[in-house]
Amino acid sequence: MIMKCKQIFSLFSRNIDMTQGRIIRQLLLFSFPLILTNLLQQFYNMADAAIVGRFDSAASLAAVGVAGTATTVLICFLNGFVNGVSIVVAQNYGSGNGTLLEKSIHTAYALSLIAGLFLTVTGLLCSTAILGLLNVPEDIYDATLLYTRIVFSGSIFNSVYCFSAGILRAEGDSRNPLIFLAISGMVNVLLNMILVIWFHLGVAGVGIATLVSQILSAVLATISLLRADGVCRLSFRKLVPDLAITKEIFRLGIPASIQSAMFSISNTAILSSVNRFGSTMTAGCTAAGNVEGCLFQVTSAFGASAVTFSSQNYGAGNKKRIKQGALQCSLLTMGTSFILGILILLSGNQLLQSALLN
């Protein structure tokens, strides 16, 4: 059984050249680890809420849910810039221009540090204002503020991981980010159980566990880049942002950031209204949001695959292949969404119970 698992996992090679081969096969090989990565991330978020809700209180569950919404808005802006990074790196990877590829990798990593520092400072300074906009109920306000500040303090590590994972995926490697997230996620869940169940730290324990897992994932992703081959290898001595590449990342990343943030802002507006009904209603909204997030994570994985596929082929000058890939990826996304949507409708009660661990 173990050998079979290894054989299956070996299919998802470290670097996938999407400029050649069967399109649907390349998309599936790249997308599958990415889907698992996104679902693992969603599962760990659900585990945070579920553990604190089961072993602490419904109020703590509501606090984690509200804080998660508050931090997601800024993180969505970050993910938009990661798309810009992936496009630029993938284009240079597909074109075979080693000099530009090396510059784009080091520029992206340098920007991850700058963006992470900006998010950390902004999040810590604006936490109170953000929670005020969300109309957080008084009985969970202090816990929500504490969790929000702990999570924002790790924004720089989250930024480093996201940008590093974006670089790896642009090179066709969706397997290593999955491994890194699996390791850090297991540490997160384990620490949650220790800090919440044994040490009764509640929301603070969940926040500390999240912070530690963010640090671990950033370290693992950085080590992977430091050990890469050839021009793909990261060197701290070369961490000087290239102005032209930085402009291109911003040109592509800002629209993607705004688009990504719109979805989160709309959810924030909804939650702001829900919060007026008290912490119990907020807890229920948190559980439902976790279930909905699973579907979103799958479809977003196909979107990320399309970005890497199109960028590599654009760099290689394969415009016809880009059109074919866009069509096949769209059909794959719609079919998967339809099937998963039906499954969620049929098993909504069971999924909500799992999200709450009831």
TABELSUL-V74775 format. One record per residue. N is the residue number from 0. PHI is phi in degrees with one decimal (none if undefined). NEAR is the number of other C-alpha atoms within 12 Angstrom. D_LAST is the distance of its C-alpha to the last C-alpha in whole Angstrom. Layout:
N & PHI & NEAR & D_LAST
N & PHI & NEAR & D_LAST
//
This chain:
0 & none & 7 & 33
1 & -62.7 & 8 & 33
2 & -63.7 & 9 & 36
3 & -63.3 & 10 & 35
4 & -61.9 & 11 & 32
5 & -65.0 & 12 & 35
6 & -65.4 & 12 & 37
7 & -65.8 & 15 & 35
8 & -66.7 & 21 & 34
9 & -67.2 & 16 & 37
10 & -63.8 & 21 & 38
11 & -88.7 & 29 & 36
12 & -64.6 & 23 & 39
13 & -63.6 & 26 & 39
14 & -130.5 & 29 & 42
15 & -109.9 & 34 & 42
16 & -86.1 & 36 & 45
17 & -87.3 & 42 & 44
18 & -86.2 & 35 & 48
19 & -150.9 & 21 & 48
20 & 93.5 & 16 & 47
21 & -65.3 & 18 & 45
22 & -63.3 & 31 & 43
23 & -61.9 & 28 & 40
24 & -66.6 & 23 & 40
25 & -63.4 & 32 & 40
26 & -64.3 & 43 & 37
27 & -68.0 & 30 & 35
28 & -62.2 & 34 & 36
29 & -79.6 & 44 & 35
30 & -73.3 & 41 & 32
31 & -59.8 & 32 & 30
32 & -62.5 & 37 & 30
33 & -69.0 & 41 & 29
34 & -62.8 & 35 & 26
35 & -61.3 & 31 & 25
36 & -61.0 & 35 & 26
37 & -64.6 & 33 & 24
38 & -68.0 & 32 & 21
39 & -62.4 & 30 & 21
40 & -60.5 & 36 & 21
41 & -65.7 & 31 & 18
42 & -63.3 & 33 & 16
43 & -67.6 & 36 & 17
44 & -64.4 & 40 & 17
45 & -65.9 & 41 & 13
46 & -65.0 & 39 & 13
47 & -54.7 & 50 & 14
48 & -66.7 & 49 & 12
49 & -66.8 & 41 & 9
50 & -65.9 & 41 & 11
51 & -70.7 & 44 & 12
52 & -72.0 & 38 & 9
53 & -79.5 & 28 & 7
54 & -105.4 & 31 & 11
55 & -121.7 & 30 & 13
56 & -167.1 & 28 & 12
57 & -64.2 & 34 & 11
58 & -63.4 & 36 & 15
59 & -66.6 & 43 & 15
60 & -59.8 & 43 & 13
61 & -62.4 & 47 & 15
62 & -63.2 & 48 & 18
63 & -64.6 & 52 & 17
64 & -64.9 & 54 & 17
65 & -65.4 & 54 & 20
66 & -63.2 & 49 & 22
67 & -61.4 & 45 & 21
68 & -65.8 & 43 & 23
69 & -64.2 & 42 & 26
70 & -79.4 & 40 & 26
71 & -66.0 & 33 & 26
72 & -58.8 & 31 & 29
73 & -69.7 & 41 & 31
74 & -66.4 & 39 & 30
75 & -64.3 & 32 & 30
76 & -59.9 & 33 & 34
77 & -61.3 & 43 & 34
78 & -62.9 & 39 & 33
79 & -62.8 & 35 & 35
80 & -67.6 & 42 & 38
81 & -62.6 & 47 & 37
82 & -61.7 & 45 & 37
83 & -61.6 & 41 & 41
84 & -61.5 & 52 & 41
85 & -60.5 & 49 & 40
86 & -64.5 & 46 & 43
87 & -64.5 & 47 & 45
88 & -65.0 & 52 & 45
89 & -65.9 & 49 & 44
90 & -62.8 & 40 & 48
91 & -69.6 & 34 & 49
92 & -65.5 & 43 & 48
93 & -67.9 & 33 & 49
94 & -75.9 & 25 & 52
95 & 79.7 & 24 & 53
96 & -83.9 & 21 & 54
97 & -63.3 & 21 & 54
98 & -64.5 & 19 & 55
99 & -66.5 & 26 & 53
100 & -63.3 & 35 & 50
101 & -62.8 & 35 & 50
102 & -64.5 & 33 & 51
103 & -67.4 & 46 & 48
104 & -65.5 & 51 & 45
105 & -72.2 & 38 & 47
106 & -64.2 & 40 & 47
107 & -62.2 & 51 & 43
108 & -67.2 & 49 & 42
109 & -62.9 & 33 & 44
110 & -65.8 & 37 & 43
111 & -63.5 & 41 & 39
112 & -69.0 & 32 & 40
113 & -66.4 & 25 & 42
114 & -64.2 & 34 & 39
115 & -65.1 & 36 & 36
116 & -65.1 & 24 & 39
117 & -62.1 & 26 & 39
118 & -64.2 & 35 & 35
119 & -61.9 & 31 & 35
120 & -65.0 & 21 & 37
121 & -62.2 & 24 & 36
122 & -63.5 & 34 & 33
123 & -68.0 & 28 & 34
124 & -75.8 & 18 & 36
125 & -104.5 & 22 & 34
126 & -56.9 & 35 & 31
127 & -62.8 & 24 & 32
128 & -64.4 & 17 & 33
129 & -63.2 & 32 & 31
130 & -67.3 & 37 & 28
131 & -65.2 & 22 & 31
132 & -67.0 & 23 & 31
133 & -85.9 & 35 & 27
134 & 53.3 & 30 & 27
135 & -65.0 & 39 & 24
136 & -57.1 & 32 & 23
137 & -60.5 & 21 & 25
138 & -71.5 & 22 & 22
139 & -122.2 & 31 & 21
140 & -61.4 & 31 & 24
141 & -61.8 & 26 & 25
142 & -65.7 & 35 & 22
143 & -64.1 & 41 & 22
144 & -63.8 & 39 & 26
145 & -61.6 & 31 & 26
146 & -63.4 & 45 & 23
147 & -60.3 & 43 & 25
148 & -68.7 & 36 & 28
149 & -64.1 & 31 & 27
150 & -66.3 & 42 & 26
151 & -65.1 & 39 & 29
152 & -65.4 & 32 & 31
153 & -99.9 & 37 & 30
154 & -59.9 & 39 & 31
155 & -65.1 & 35 & 35
156 & -72.7 & 37 & 33
157 & -64.1 & 44 & 31
158 & -64.3 & 43 & 34
159 & -61.1 & 38 & 36
160 & -64.8 & 43 & 33
161 & -62.4 & 47 & 33
162 & -67.0 & 47 & 36
163 & -64.9 & 50 & 37
164 & -63.3 & 45 & 35
165 & -62.3 & 43 & 36
166 & -64.6 & 49 & 40
167 & -62.5 & 45 & 38
168 & -67.5 & 49 & 37
169 & -62.9 & 48 & 40
170 & -84.7 & 49 & 42
171 & 91.7 & 45 & 40
172 & -104.8 & 40 & 38
173 & -103.8 & 45 & 34
174 & -82.6 & 34 & 33
175 & -62.9 & 38 & 34
176 & -57.7 & 44 & 32
177 & -64.3 & 35 & 29
178 & -62.6 & 29 & 30
179 & -62.6 & 36 & 30
180 & -68.1 & 41 & 26
181 & -62.2 & 30 & 25
182 & -65.8 & 28 & 26
183 & -66.2 & 33 & 26
184 & -67.2 & 36 & 22
185 & -64.5 & 28 & 21
186 & -63.7 & 29 & 23
187 & -60.6 & 37 & 21
188 & -64.0 & 37 & 18
189 & -61.6 & 26 & 20
190 & -66.2 & 33 & 21
191 & -56.5 & 41 & 18
192 & -64.6 & 31 & 16
193 & -68.6 & 22 & 20
194 & -76.1 & 28 & 20
195 & -87.2 & 33 & 17
196 & -80.0 & 23 & 16
197 & -86.5 & 17 & 20
198 & -99.2 & 17 & 22
199 & 54.1 & 21 & 19
200 & -86.4 & 27 & 21
201 & 60.4 & 38 & 18
202 & -60.3 & 48 & 19
203 & -61.9 & 34 & 22
204 & -63.6 & 37 & 21
205 & -63.9 & 51 & 19
206 & -63.8 & 41 & 22
207 & -64.3 & 34 & 24
208 & -61.8 & 38 & 22
209 & -63.8 & 44 & 23
210 & -61.9 & 33 & 26
211 & -62.4 & 31 & 27
212 & -66.6 & 36 & 26
213 & -64.5 & 39 & 28
214 & -62.1 & 32 & 31
215 & -63.5 & 29 & 30
216 & -63.7 & 39 & 30
217 & -65.2 & 35 & 33
218 & -64.5 & 28 & 35
219 & -63.9 & 30 & 34
220 & -66.2 & 40 & 35
221 & -66.0 & 38 & 38
222 & -60.6 & 24 & 40
223 & -61.6 & 28 & 39
224 & -68.6 & 36 & 42
225 & -67.4 & 24 & 44
226 & -100.7 & 16 & 44
227 & -67.1 & 24 & 45
228 & -91.9 & 16 & 48
229 & 58.1 & 14 & 51
230 & -71.3 & 26 & 51
231 & -80.5 & 35 & 47
232 & -77.0 & 29 & 47
233 & -83.6 & 32 & 46
234 & -133.1 & 25 & 49
235 & -62.2 & 18 & 48
236 & -71.2 & 13 & 52
237 & -104.5 & 20 & 51
238 & -78.9 & 22 & 49
239 & -121.8 & 24 & 51
240 & -60.7 & 26 & 50
241 & -82.8 & 24 & 52
242 & -62.0 & 17 & 53
243 & -64.3 & 15 & 53
244 & -69.3 & 32 & 50
245 & -61.5 & 30 & 48
246 & -61.2 & 21 & 50
247 & -67.4 & 26 & 48
248 & -63.2 & 36 & 45
249 & -67.0 & 30 & 45
250 & -62.0 & 21 & 46
251 & -87.0 & 27 & 44
252 & -80.5 & 32 & 41
253 & -63.0 & 25 & 41
254 & -60.2 & 23 & 41
255 & -65.7 & 29 & 38
256 & -65.1 & 29 & 36
257 & -63.7 & 25 & 37
258 & -61.4 & 22 & 35
259 & -65.8 & 27 & 32
260 & -72.3 & 28 & 32
261 & -57.8 & 21 & 32
262 & -62.7 & 23 & 29
263 & -69.6 & 28 & 27
264 & -64.4 & 27 & 29
265 & -63.9 & 19 & 29
266 & -65.0 & 28 & 25
267 & -64.2 & 35 & 26
268 & -64.1 & 23 & 28
269 & -64.2 & 22 & 25
270 & -63.9 & 36 & 23
271 & -60.3 & 30 & 26
272 & -72.7 & 22 & 26
273 & -63.5 & 26 & 22
274 & -60.6 & 35 & 22
275 & -65.7 & 20 & 25
276 & -91.3 & 19 & 22
277 & 106.5 & 26 & 20
278 & -69.0 & 35 & 17
279 & -65.7 & 26 & 15
280 & -64.7 & 26 & 16
281 & -63.0 & 37 & 16
282 & -62.7 & 38 & 13
283 & -64.5 & 32 & 12
284 & -64.6 & 36 & 15
285 & -62.5 & 41 & 14
286 & -62.9 & 41 & 11
287 & -63.9 & 30 & 14
288 & -64.2 & 34 & 16
289 & -64.1 & 37 & 15
290 & -66.3 & 35 & 15
291 & -60.9 & 29 & 18
292 & -62.4 & 33 & 19
293 & -61.6 & 33 & 19
294 & -64.8 & 31 & 22
295 & -62.8 & 27 & 24
296 & -64.5 & 31 & 24
297 & -67.2 & 36 & 25
298 & -66.0 & 34 & 28
299 & -67.4 & 32 & 29
300 & -65.5 & 36 & 29
301 & -64.5 & 40 & 32
302 & -63.2 & 31 & 33
303 & -64.3 & 44 & 34
304 & -63.9 & 47 & 36
305 & -63.3 & 44 & 38
306 & -62.4 & 40 & 39
307 & -63.9 & 50 & 40
308 & -59.2 & 52 & 42
309 & -65.4 & 41 & 44
310 & -68.2 & 41 & 45
311 & -62.2 & 39 & 46
312 & -73.3 & 37 & 48
313 & -64.8 & 30 & 49
314 & -63.4 & 30 & 50
315 & -86.2 & 25 & 52
316 & 80.3 & 19 & 54
317 & -94.4 & 22 & 52
318 & -67.8 & 18 & 51
319 & -63.5 & 16 & 51
320 & -66.3 & 28 & 49
321 & -63.0 & 28 & 46
322 & -62.8 & 19 & 47
323 & -63.4 & 22 & 46
324 & -66.6 & 38 & 43
325 & -62.4 & 28 & 42
326 & -65.2 & 19 & 42
327 & -66.1 & 26 & 40
328 & -69.0 & 35 & 37
329 & -64.3 & 24 & 37
330 & -64.1 & 20 & 37
331 & -63.6 & 28 & 34
332 & -66.5 & 33 & 32
333 & -64.2 & 21 & 32
334 & -63.8 & 17 & 32
335 & -65.5 & 23 & 28
336 & -63.1 & 24 & 27
337 & -62.8 & 17 & 28
338 & -64.5 & 17 & 26
339 & -68.0 & 24 & 23
340 & -61.8 & 23 & 23
341 & -63.2 & 14 & 23
342 & -63.2 & 19 & 20
343 & -66.8 & 22 & 18
344 & -62.7 & 17 & 19
345 & -78.3 & 13 & 19
346 & -126.2 & 15 & 15
347 & -59.1 & 21 & 14
348 & -61.9 & 19 & 11
349 & -63.1 & 18 & 10
350 & -66.2 & 25 & 10
351 & -66.1 & 26 & 9
352 & -64.0 & 20 & 5
353 & -66.9 & 23 & 7
354 & -65.4 & 37 & 8
355 & -98.2 & 34 & 5
356 & 56.6 & 22 & 4
357 & -101.1 & 16 & 0
//
